[in-house]
Amino acid sequence: MNDQDILTHIQSLVEEEHALREGATDGRAPDQSRLKYVEESLDQCWDLLRQRRAKKDSGENPNEAQARPISEVEGYRQ
């Protein structure tokens, strides 16, 4: 997966997140489990993209970056 593939996937997840949240404004509760999955997947994708860019900037192979487990990514401090 290259940077553009990751960005395309991020865009797809953002669109789904917005759709889930917009449904909530129509008086319906969003599917909380799906919303949680989408939010976690977004965090994981952003982390992978940051890893790839860091490797590229330091002269390493960005293809060696790997998606970290959601449990690890969600544990980062903001």
PDB file of N, CA, C and O in Angstrom:
ATOM      1  N   MET A   1       0.850  -1.166   0.000  1.00  0.00           N
ATOM      2  CA  MET A   1       0.000   0.000   0.000  1.00  0.00           C
ATOM      3  C   MET A   1       0.902   1.237   0.000  1.00  0.00           C
ATOM      4  O   MET A   1       1.791   1.354   0.843  1.00  0.00           O
ATOM      5  N   ASN A   2       0.681   2.152  -0.931  1.00  0.00           N
ATOM      6  CA  ASN A   2       1.483   3.371  -0.978  1.00  0.00           C
ATOM      7  C   ASN A   2       0.731   4.523  -0.311  1.00  0.00           C
ATOM      8  O   ASN A   2      -0.409   4.367   0.127  1.00  0.00           O
ATOM      9  N   ASP A   3       1.389   5.682  -0.242  1.00  0.00           N
ATOM     10  CA  ASP A   3       0.781   6.828   0.445  1.00  0.00           C
ATOM     11  C   ASP A   3      -0.571   7.201  -0.159  1.00  0.00           C
ATOM     12  O   ASP A   3      -1.519   7.488   0.571  1.00  0.00           O
ATOM     13  N   GLN A   4      -0.661   7.199  -1.480  1.00  0.00           N
ATOM     14  CA  GLN A   4      -1.918   7.576  -2.122  1.00  0.00           C
ATOM     15  C   GLN A   4      -3.031   6.586  -1.795  1.00  0.00           C
ATOM     16  O   GLN A   4      -4.175   6.992  -1.595  1.00  0.00           O
ATOM     17  N   ASP A   5      -2.714   5.300  -1.738  1.00  0.00           N
ATOM     18  CA  ASP A   5      -3.708   4.294  -1.356  1.00  0.00           C
ATOM     19  C   ASP A   5      -4.206   4.547   0.060  1.00  0.00           C
ATOM     20  O   ASP A   5      -5.401   4.440   0.334  1.00  0.00           O
ATOM     21  N   ILE A   6      -3.285   4.884   0.955  1.00  0.00           N
ATOM     22  CA  ILE A   6      -3.663   5.147   2.346  1.00  0.00           C
ATOM     23  C   ILE A   6      -4.550   6.388   2.416  1.00  0.00           C
ATOM     24  O   ILE A   6      -5.565   6.394   3.113  1.00  0.00           O
ATOM     25  N   LEU A   7      -4.164   7.438   1.691  1.00  0.00           N
ATOM     26  CA  LEU A   7      -4.979   8.654   1.686  1.00  0.00           C
ATOM     27  C   LEU A   7      -6.370   8.418   1.111  1.00  0.00           C
ATOM     28  O   LEU A   7      -7.349   8.981   1.601  1.00  0.00           O
ATOM     29  N   THR A   8      -6.461   7.594   0.083  1.00  0.00           N
ATOM     30  CA  THR A   8      -7.764   7.252  -0.492  1.00  0.00           C
ATOM     31  C   THR A   8      -8.616   6.501   0.525  1.00  0.00           C
ATOM     32  O   THR A   8      -9.815   6.752   0.646  1.00  0.00           O
ATOM     33  N   HIS A   9      -7.997   5.589   1.247  1.00  0.00           N
ATOM     34  CA  HIS A   9      -8.711   4.835   2.282  1.00  0.00           C
ATOM     35  C   HIS A   9      -9.153   5.771   3.415  1.00  0.00           C
ATOM     36  O   HIS A   9     -10.262   5.643   3.934  1.00  0.00           O
ATOM     37  N   ILE A  10      -8.285   6.704   3.790  1.00  0.00           N
ATOM     38  CA  ILE A  10      -8.636   7.682   4.821  1.00  0.00           C
ATOM     39  C   ILE A  10      -9.846   8.491   4.377  1.00  0.00           C
ATOM     40  O   ILE A  10     -10.773   8.704   5.158  1.00  0.00           O
ATOM     41  N   GLN A  11      -9.843   8.941   3.130  1.00  0.00           N
ATOM     42  CA  GLN A  11     -10.970   9.725   2.623  1.00  0.00           C
ATOM     43  C   GLN A  11     -12.270   8.925   2.679  1.00  0.00           C
ATOM     44  O   GLN A  11     -13.319   9.458   3.039  1.00  0.00           O
ATOM     45  N   SER A  12     -12.194   7.671   2.328  1.00  0.00           N
ATOM     46  CA  SER A  12     -13.371   6.803   2.376  1.00  0.00           C
ATOM     47  C   SER A  12     -13.888   6.664   3.808  1.00  0.00           C
ATOM     48  O   SER A  12     -15.093   6.717   4.052  1.00  0.00           O
ATOM     49  N   LEU A  13     -12.964   6.485   4.746  1.00  0.00           N
ATOM     50  CA  LEU A  13     -13.361   6.357   6.151  1.00  0.00           C
ATOM     51  C   LEU A  13     -13.947   7.662   6.685  1.00  0.00           C
ATOM     52  O   LEU A  13     -14.907   7.638   7.456  1.00  0.00           O
ATOM     53  N   VAL A  14     -13.383   8.792   6.285  1.00  0.00           N
ATOM     54  CA  VAL A  14     -13.906  10.090   6.724  1.00  0.00           C
ATOM     55  C   VAL A  14     -15.322  10.285   6.206  1.00  0.00           C
ATOM     56  O   VAL A  14     -16.194  10.756   6.935  1.00  0.00           O
ATOM     57  N   GLU A  15     -15.552   9.926   4.956  1.00  0.00           N
ATOM     58  CA  GLU A  15     -16.897  10.043   4.391  1.00  0.00           C
ATOM     59  C   GLU A  15     -17.884   9.161   5.145  1.00  0.00           C
ATOM     60  O   GLU A  15     -19.011   9.577   5.414  1.00  0.00           O
ATOM     61  N   GLU A  16     -17.463   7.942   5.489  1.00  0.00           N
ATOM     62  CA  GLU A  16     -18.339   7.055   6.250  1.00  0.00           C
ATOM     63  C   GLU A  16     -18.597   7.611   7.645  1.00  0.00           C
ATOM     64  O   GLU A  16     -19.719   7.542   8.147  1.00  0.00           O
ATOM     65  N   GLU A  17     -17.560   8.160   8.268  1.00  0.00           N
ATOM     66  CA  GLU A  17     -17.731   8.743   9.603  1.00  0.00           C
ATOM     67  C   GLU A  17     -18.746   9.882   9.557  1.00  0.00           C
ATOM     68  O   GLU A  17     -19.629   9.968  10.410  1.00  0.00           O
ATOM     69  N   HIS A  18     -18.619  10.750   8.563  1.00  0.00           N
ATOM     70  CA  HIS A  18     -19.556  11.861   8.424  1.00  0.00           C
ATOM     71  C   HIS A  18     -20.975  11.356   8.208  1.00  0.00           C
ATOM     72  O   HIS A  18     -21.919  11.888   8.791  1.00  0.00           O
ATOM     73  N   ALA A  19     -21.129  10.344   7.384  1.00  0.00           N
ATOM     74  CA  ALA A  19     -22.459   9.785   7.125  1.00  0.00           C
ATOM     75  C   ALA A  19     -23.062   9.205   8.403  1.00  0.00           C
ATOM     76  O   ALA A  19     -24.251   9.381   8.670  1.00  0.00           O
ATOM     77  N   LEU A  20     -22.250   8.522   9.180  1.00  0.00           N
ATOM     78  CA  LEU A  20     -22.741   7.962  10.444  1.00  0.00           C
ATOM     79  C   LEU A  20     -23.165   9.070  11.397  1.00  0.00           C
ATOM     80  O   LEU A  20     -24.210   8.978  12.042  1.00  0.00           O
ATOM     81  N   ARG A  21     -22.359  10.107  11.483  1.00  0.00           N
ATOM     82  CA  ARG A  21     -22.671  11.217  12.390  1.00  0.00           C
ATOM     83  C   ARG A  21     -23.876  12.026  11.900  1.00  0.00           C
ATOM     84  O   ARG A  21     -24.689  12.473  12.709  1.00  0.00           O
ATOM     85  N   GLU A  22     -23.995  12.213  10.597  1.00  0.00           N
ATOM     86  CA  GLU A  22     -25.134  12.949  10.048  1.00  0.00           C
ATOM     87  C   GLU A  22     -26.435  12.204  10.312  1.00  0.00           C
ATOM     88  O   GLU A  22     -27.472  12.823  10.553  1.00  0.00           O
ATOM     89  N   GLY A  23     -26.382  10.900  10.268  1.00  0.00           N
ATOM     90  CA  GLY A  23     -27.562  10.104  10.595  1.00  0.00           C
ATOM     91  C   GLY A  23     -28.015  10.366  12.017  1.00  0.00           C
ATOM     92  O   GLY A  23     -29.210  10.319  12.310  1.00  0.00           O
ATOM     93  N   ALA A  24     -27.076  10.640  12.896  1.00  0.00           N
ATOM     94  CA  ALA A  24     -27.398  10.909  14.293  1.00  0.00           C
ATOM     95  C   ALA A  24     -28.125  12.238  14.442  1.00  0.00           C
ATOM     96  O   ALA A  24     -28.935  12.396  15.355  1.00  0.00           O
ATOM     97  N   THR A  25     -27.850  13.196  13.560  1.00  0.00           N
ATOM     98  CA  THR A  25     -28.519  14.496  13.658  1.00  0.00           C
ATOM     99  C   THR A  25     -29.952  14.426  13.141  1.00  0.00           C
ATOM    100  O   THR A  25     -30.741  15.341  13.377  1.00  0.00           O
ATOM    101  N   ASP A  26     -30.289  13.365  12.449  1.00  0.00           N
ATOM    102  CA  ASP A  26     -31.651  13.192  11.956  1.00  0.00           C
ATOM    103  C   ASP A  26     -32.538  12.517  12.988  1.00  0.00           C
ATOM    104  O   ASP A  26     -33.630  12.050  12.665  1.00  0.00           O
ATOM    105  N   GLY A  27     -32.074  12.467  14.218  1.00  0.00           N
ATOM    106  CA  GLY A  27     -32.872  11.862  15.276  1.00  0.00           C
ATOM    107  C   GLY A  27     -32.592  10.387  15.493  1.00  0.00           C
ATOM    108  O   GLY A  27     -33.154   9.772  16.398  1.00  0.00           O
ATOM    109  N   ARG A  28     -31.735   9.822  14.676  1.00  0.00           N
ATOM    110  CA  ARG A  28     -31.368   8.422  14.846  1.00  0.00           C
ATOM    111  C   ARG A  28     -30.022   8.352  15.544  1.00  0.00           C
ATOM    112  O   ARG A  28     -29.162   9.212  15.349  1.00  0.00           O
ATOM    113  N   ALA A  29     -29.851   7.350  16.336  1.00  0.00           N
ATOM    114  CA  ALA A  29     -28.557   7.136  16.976  1.00  0.00           C
ATOM    115  C   ALA A  29     -27.632   6.453  15.971  1.00  0.00           C
ATOM    116  O   ALA A  29     -28.047   5.523  15.278  1.00  0.00           O
ATOM    117  N   PRO A  30     -26.381   6.909  15.889  1.00  0.00           N
ATOM    118  CA  PRO A  30     -25.458   6.248  14.958  1.00  0.00           C
ATOM    119  C   PRO A  30     -25.117   4.854  15.461  1.00  0.00           C
ATOM    120  O   PRO A  30     -25.221   4.566  16.653  1.00  0.00           O
ATOM    121  N   ASP A  31     -24.715   4.007  14.550  1.00  0.00           N
ATOM    122  CA  ASP A  31     -24.245   2.669  14.902  1.00  0.00           C
ATOM    123  C   ASP A  31     -22.925   2.847  15.653  1.00  0.00           C
ATOM    124  O   ASP A  31     -21.880   3.040  15.031  1.00  0.00           O
ATOM    125  N   GLN A  32     -22.969   2.785  16.971  1.00  0.00           N
ATOM    126  CA  GLN A  32     -21.806   3.084  17.801  1.00  0.00           C
ATOM    127  C   GLN A  32     -20.632   2.140  17.545  1.00  0.00           C
ATOM    128  O   GLN A  32     -19.476   2.565  17.543  1.00  0.00           O
ATOM    129  N   SER A  33     -20.928   0.878  17.333  1.00  0.00           N
ATOM    130  CA  SER A  33     -19.825  -0.060  17.107  1.00  0.00           C
ATOM    131  C   SER A  33     -19.139   0.223  15.769  1.00  0.00           C
ATOM    132  O   SER A  33     -17.916   0.129  15.666  1.00  0.00           O
ATOM    133  N   ARG A  34     -19.915   0.566  14.759  1.00  0.00           N
ATOM    134  CA  ARG A  34     -19.324   0.885  13.458  1.00  0.00           C
ATOM    135  C   ARG A  34     -18.562   2.205  13.530  1.00  0.00           C
ATOM    136  O   ARG A  34     -17.481   2.331  12.956  1.00  0.00           O
ATOM    137  N   LEU A  35     -19.120   3.178  14.227  1.00  0.00           N
ATOM    138  CA  LEU A  35     -18.462   4.470  14.374  1.00  0.00           C
ATOM    139  C   LEU A  35     -17.131   4.303  15.101  1.00  0.00           C
ATOM    140  O   LEU A  35     -16.134   4.913  14.714  1.00  0.00           O
ATOM    141  N   LYS A  36     -17.105   3.495  16.135  1.00  0.00           N
ATOM    142  CA  LYS A  36     -15.871   3.235  16.881  1.00  0.00           C
ATOM    143  C   LYS A  36     -14.841   2.576  15.965  1.00  0.00           C
ATOM    144  O   LYS A  36     -13.670   2.956  15.977  1.00  0.00           O
ATOM    145  N   TYR A  37     -15.263   1.598  15.178  1.00  0.00           N
ATOM    146  CA  TYR A  37     -14.373   0.916  14.249  1.00  0.00           C
ATOM    147  C   TYR A  37     -13.787   1.903  13.241  1.00  0.00           C
ATOM    148  O   TYR A  37     -12.586   1.875  12.971  1.00  0.00           O
ATOM    149  N   VAL A  38     -14.626   2.770  12.685  1.00  0.00           N
ATOM    150  CA  VAL A  38     -14.174   3.745  11.689  1.00  0.00           C
ATOM    151  C   VAL A  38     -13.170   4.709  12.319  1.00  0.00           C
ATOM    152  O   VAL A  38     -12.134   5.000  11.720  1.00  0.00           O
ATOM    153  N   GLU A  39     -13.465   5.205  13.517  1.00  0.00           N
ATOM    154  CA  GLU A  39     -12.555   6.130  14.196  1.00  0.00           C
ATOM    155  C   GLU A  39     -11.202   5.469  14.478  1.00  0.00           C
ATOM    156  O   GLU A  39     -10.153   6.081  14.274  1.00  0.00           O
ATOM    157  N   GLU A  40     -11.230   4.238  14.940  1.00  0.00           N
ATOM    158  CA  GLU A  40      -9.982   3.515  15.219  1.00  0.00           C
ATOM    159  C   GLU A  40      -9.213   3.231  13.938  1.00  0.00           C
ATOM    160  O   GLU A  40      -7.987   3.332  13.914  1.00  0.00           O
ATOM    161  N   SER A  41      -9.914   2.883  12.893  1.00  0.00           N
ATOM    162  CA  SER A  41      -9.262   2.633  11.606  1.00  0.00           C
ATOM    163  C   SER A  41      -8.608   3.894  11.065  1.00  0.00           C
ATOM    164  O   SER A  41      -7.520   3.840  10.493  1.00  0.00           O
ATOM    165  N   LEU A  42      -9.274   5.030  11.247  1.00  0.00           N
ATOM    166  CA  LEU A  42      -8.683   6.299  10.830  1.00  0.00           C
ATOM    167  C   LEU A  42      -7.384   6.566  11.586  1.00  0.00           C
ATOM    168  O   LEU A  42      -6.378   6.938  10.983  1.00  0.00           O
ATOM    169  N   ASP A  43      -7.405   6.379  12.886  1.00  0.00           N
ATOM    170  CA  ASP A  43      -6.190   6.580  13.684  1.00  0.00           C
ATOM    171  C   ASP A  43      -5.070   5.663  13.207  1.00  0.00           C
ATOM    172  O   ASP A  43      -3.914   6.077  13.117  1.00  0.00           O
ATOM    173  N   GLN A  44      -5.413   4.433  12.907  1.00  0.00           N
ATOM    174  CA  GLN A  44      -4.428   3.455  12.452  1.00  0.00           C
ATOM    175  C   GLN A  44      -3.851   3.867  11.090  1.00  0.00           C
ATOM    176  O   GLN A  44      -2.644   3.757  10.871  1.00  0.00           O
ATOM    177  N   CYS A  45      -4.694   4.333  10.193  1.00  0.00           N
ATOM    178  CA  CYS A  45      -4.231   4.760   8.872  1.00  0.00           C
ATOM    179  C   CYS A  45      -3.336   5.991   8.972  1.00  0.00           C
ATOM    180  O   CYS A  45      -2.293   6.055   8.322  1.00  0.00           O
ATOM    181  N   TRP A  46      -3.740   6.970   9.786  1.00  0.00           N
ATOM    182  CA  TRP A  46      -2.906   8.162   9.954  1.00  0.00           C
ATOM    183  C   TRP A  46      -1.554   7.790  10.536  1.00  0.00           C
ATOM    184  O   TRP A  46      -0.530   8.333  10.121  1.00  0.00           O
ATOM    185  N   ASP A  47      -1.538   6.870  11.495  1.00  0.00           N
ATOM    186  CA  ASP A  47      -0.282   6.424  12.090  1.00  0.00           C
ATOM    187  C   ASP A  47       0.615   5.774  11.034  1.00  0.00           C
ATOM    188  O   ASP A  47       1.814   6.046  10.981  1.00  0.00           O
ATOM    189  N   LEU A  48       0.042   4.933  10.212  1.00  0.00           N
ATOM    190  CA  LEU A  48       0.816   4.270   9.160  1.00  0.00           C
ATOM    191  C   LEU A  48       1.378   5.299   8.181  1.00  0.00           C
ATOM    192  O   LEU A  48       2.536   5.201   7.773  1.00  0.00           O
ATOM    193  N   LEU A  49       0.570   6.275   7.808  1.00  0.00           N
ATOM    194  CA  LEU A  49       1.030   7.308   6.889  1.00  0.00           C
ATOM    195  C   LEU A  49       2.176   8.112   7.509  1.00  0.00           C
ATOM    196  O   LEU A  49       3.156   8.420   6.830  1.00  0.00           O
ATOM    197  N   ARG A  50       2.056   8.453   8.801  1.00  0.00           N
ATOM    198  CA  ARG A  50       3.145   9.170   9.485  1.00  0.00           C
ATOM    199  C   ARG A  50       4.413   8.324   9.524  1.00  0.00           C
ATOM    200  O   ARG A  50       5.510   8.846   9.323  1.00  0.00           O
ATOM    201  N   GLN A  51       4.276   7.027   9.780  1.00  0.00           N
ATOM    202  CA  GLN A  51       5.438   6.134   9.780  1.00  0.00           C
ATOM    203  C   GLN A  51       6.126   6.127   8.420  1.00  0.00           C
ATOM    204  O   GLN A  51       7.349   6.235   8.331  1.00  0.00           O
ATOM    205  N   ARG A  52       5.330   5.999   7.367  1.00  0.00           N
ATOM    206  CA  ARG A  52       5.884   5.944   6.011  1.00  0.00           C
ATOM    207  C   ARG A  52       6.630   7.235   5.680  1.00  0.00           C
ATOM    208  O   ARG A  52       7.725   7.201   5.119  1.00  0.00           O
ATOM    209  N   ARG A  53       6.030   8.374   6.032  1.00  0.00           N
ATOM    210  CA  ARG A  53       6.655   9.653   5.737  1.00  0.00           C
ATOM    211  C   ARG A  53       7.945   9.828   6.539  1.00  0.00           C
ATOM    212  O   ARG A  53       8.929  10.356   6.020  1.00  0.00           O
ATOM    213  N   ALA A  54       7.947   9.393   7.786  1.00  0.00           N
ATOM    214  CA  ALA A  54       9.150   9.490   8.619  1.00  0.00           C
ATOM    215  C   ALA A  54      10.270   8.625   8.044  1.00  0.00           C
ATOM    216  O   ALA A  54      11.424   9.052   7.990  1.00  0.00           O
ATOM    217  N   LYS A  55       9.931   7.421   7.618  1.00  0.00           N
ATOM    218  CA  LYS A  55      10.941   6.546   7.030  1.00  0.00           C
ATOM    219  C   LYS A  55      11.503   7.158   5.749  1.00  0.00           C
ATOM    220  O   LYS A  55      12.713   7.147   5.523  1.00  0.00           O
ATOM    221  N   LYS A  56      10.619   7.688   4.921  1.00  0.00           N
ATOM    222  CA  LYS A  56      11.059   8.306   3.665  1.00  0.00           C
ATOM    223  C   LYS A  56      11.977   9.495   3.960  1.00  0.00           C
ATOM    224  O   LYS A  56      13.012   9.655   3.315  1.00  0.00           O
ATOM    225  N   ASP A  57      11.599  10.329   4.935  1.00  0.00           N
ATOM    226  CA  ASP A  57      12.398  11.509   5.281  1.00  0.00           C
ATOM    227  C   ASP A  57      13.765  11.144   5.840  1.00  0.00           C
ATOM    228  O   ASP A  57      14.719  11.907   5.692  1.00  0.00           O
ATOM    229  N   SER A  58      13.866   9.983   6.483  1.00  0.00           N
ATOM    230  CA  SER A  58      15.154   9.579   7.061  1.00  0.00           C
ATOM    231  C   SER A  58      15.947   8.657   6.135  1.00  0.00           C
ATOM    232  O   SER A  58      16.957   8.082   6.540  1.00  0.00           O
ATOM    233  N   GLY A  59      15.481   8.521   4.885  1.00  0.00           N
ATOM    234  CA  GLY A  59      16.214   7.740   3.895  1.00  0.00           C
ATOM    235  C   GLY A  59      15.956   6.248   3.969  1.00  0.00           C
ATOM    236  O   GLY A  59      16.638   5.467   3.305  1.00  0.00           O
ATOM    237  N   GLU A  60      14.986   5.844   4.764  1.00  0.00           N
ATOM    238  CA  GLU A  60      14.639   4.427   4.862  1.00  0.00           C
ATOM    239  C   GLU A  60      13.546   4.088   3.856  1.00  0.00           C
ATOM    240  O   GLU A  60      12.969   4.971   3.221  1.00  0.00           O
ATOM    241  N   ASN A  61      13.277   2.804   3.726  1.00  0.00           N
ATOM    242  CA  ASN A  61      12.250   2.327   2.814  1.00  0.00           C
ATOM    243  C   ASN A  61      10.873   2.481   3.468  1.00  0.00           C
ATOM    244  O   ASN A  61      10.602   1.826   4.474  1.00  0.00           O
ATOM    245  N   PRO A  62       9.993   3.336   2.917  1.00  0.00           N
ATOM    246  CA  PRO A  62       8.675   3.520   3.514  1.00  0.00           C
ATOM    247  C   PRO A  62       7.807   2.259   3.468  1.00  0.00           C
ATOM    248  O   PRO A  62       6.847   2.132   4.229  1.00  0.00           O
ATOM    249  N   ASN A  63       8.147   1.337   2.579  1.00  0.00           N
ATOM    250  CA  ASN A  63       7.374   0.102   2.481  1.00  0.00           C
ATOM    251  C   ASN A  63       7.611  -0.831   3.664  1.00  0.00           C
ATOM    252  O   ASN A  63       6.899  -1.821   3.832  1.00  0.00           O
ATOM    253  N   GLU A  64       8.610  -0.514   4.481  1.00  0.00           N
ATOM    254  CA  GLU A  64       8.859  -1.315   5.674  1.00  0.00           C
ATOM    255  C   GLU A  64       7.942  -0.923   6.831  1.00  0.00           C
ATOM    256  O   GLU A  64       7.877  -1.638   7.831  1.00  0.00           O
ATOM    257  N   ALA A  65       7.236   0.194   6.711  1.00  0.00           N
ATOM    258  CA  ALA A  65       6.287   0.613   7.749  1.00  0.00           C
ATOM    259  C   ALA A  65       5.127  -0.374   7.778  1.00  0.00           C
ATOM    260  O   ALA A  65       4.670  -0.854   6.741  1.00  0.00           O
ATOM    261  N   GLN A  66       4.670  -0.659   8.972  1.00  0.00           N
ATOM    262  CA  GLN A  66       3.558  -1.590   9.135  1.00  0.00           C
ATOM    263  C   GLN A  66       2.497  -0.983  10.042  1.00  0.00           C
ATOM    264  O   GLN A  66       2.799  -0.240  10.975  1.00  0.00           O
ATOM    265  N   ALA A  67       1.256  -1.318   9.746  1.00  0.00           N
ATOM    266  CA  ALA A  67       0.162  -0.844  10.587  1.00  0.00           C
ATOM    267  C   ALA A  67       0.325  -1.431  11.984  1.00  0.00           C
ATOM    268  O   ALA A  67       0.517  -2.635  12.158  1.00  0.00           O
ATOM    269  N   ARG A  68       0.245  -0.555  12.962  1.00  0.00           N
ATOM    270  CA  ARG A  68       0.333  -0.995  14.347  1.00  0.00           C
ATOM    271  C   ARG A  68      -1.043  -1.426  14.817  1.00  0.00           C
ATOM    272  O   ARG A  68      -2.054  -0.990  14.266  1.00  0.00           O
ATOM    273  N   PRO A  69      -1.092  -2.279  15.831  1.00  0.00           N
ATOM    274  CA  PRO A  69      -2.391  -2.705  16.354  1.00  0.00           C
ATOM    275  C   PRO A  69      -3.189  -1.508  16.874  1.00  0.00           C
ATOM    276  O   PRO A  69      -2.619  -0.548  17.392  1.00  0.00           O
ATOM    277  N   ILE A  70      -4.487  -1.579  16.731  1.00  0.00           N
ATOM    278  CA  ILE A  70      -5.358  -0.504  17.200  1.00  0.00           C
ATOM    279  C   ILE A  70      -5.133  -0.241  18.683  1.00  0.00           C
ATOM    280  O   ILE A  70      -5.155   0.910  19.120  1.00  0.00           O
ATOM    281  N   SER A  71      -4.917  -1.294  19.455  1.00  0.00           N
ATOM    282  CA  SER A  71      -4.704  -1.108  20.891  1.00  0.00           C
ATOM    283  C   SER A  71      -3.479  -0.238  21.156  1.00  0.00           C
ATOM    284  O   SER A  71      -3.460   0.523  22.124  1.00  0.00           O
ATOM    285  N   GLU A  72      -2.471  -0.339  20.320  1.00  0.00           N
ATOM    286  CA  GLU A  72      -1.269   0.485  20.478  1.00  0.00           C
ATOM    287  C   GLU A  72      -1.527   1.912  20.013  1.00  0.00           C
ATOM    288  O   GLU A  72      -1.167   2.868  20.700  1.00  0.00           O
ATOM    289  N   VAL A  73      -2.140   2.053  18.864  1.00  0.00           N
ATOM    290  CA  VAL A  73      -2.393   3.375  18.299  1.00  0.00           C
ATOM    291  C   VAL A  73      -3.337   4.179  19.197  1.00  0.00           C
ATOM    292  O   VAL A  73      -3.146   5.380  19.386  1.00  0.00           O
ATOM    293  N   GLU A  74      -4.330   3.529  19.736  1.00  0.00           N
ATOM    294  CA  GLU A  74      -5.295   4.210  20.594  1.00  0.00           C
ATOM    295  C   GLU A  74      -4.698   4.609  21.940  1.00  0.00           C
ATOM    296  O   GLU A  74      -5.268   5.433  22.655  1.00  0.00           O
ATOM    297  N   GLY A  75      -3.556   4.028  22.286  1.00  0.00           N
ATOM    298  CA  GLY A  75      -2.920   4.333  23.558  1.00  0.00           C
ATOM    299  C   GLY A  75      -1.999   5.551  23.502  1.00  0.00           C
ATOM    300  O   GLY A  75      -1.465   5.958  24.534  1.00  0.00           O
ATOM    301  N   TYR A  76      -1.800   6.138  22.328  1.00  0.00           N
ATOM    302  CA  TYR A  76      -0.918   7.288  22.191  1.00  0.00           C
ATOM    303  C   TYR A  76      -1.527   8.506  22.891  1.00  0.00           C
ATOM    304  O   TYR A  76      -2.744   8.689  22.915  1.00  0.00           O
ATOM    305  N   ARG A  77      -0.668   9.309  23.444  1.00  0.00           N
ATOM    306  CA  ARG A  77      -1.121  10.577  24.030  1.00  0.00           C
ATOM    307  C   ARG A  77      -1.223  11.609  22.942  1.00  0.00           C
ATOM    308  O   ARG A  77      -0.421  11.629  22.009  1.00  0.00           O
ATOM    309  N   GLN A  78      -2.199  12.455  23.062  1.00  0.00           N
ATOM    310  CA  GLN A  78      -2.400  13.534  22.086  1.00  0.00           C
ATOM    311  C   GLN A  78      -1.593  14.743  22.467  1.00  0.00           C
ATOM    312  O   GLN A  78      -1.630  15.755  21.767  1.00  0.00           O
TER     313      GLN A  78
END
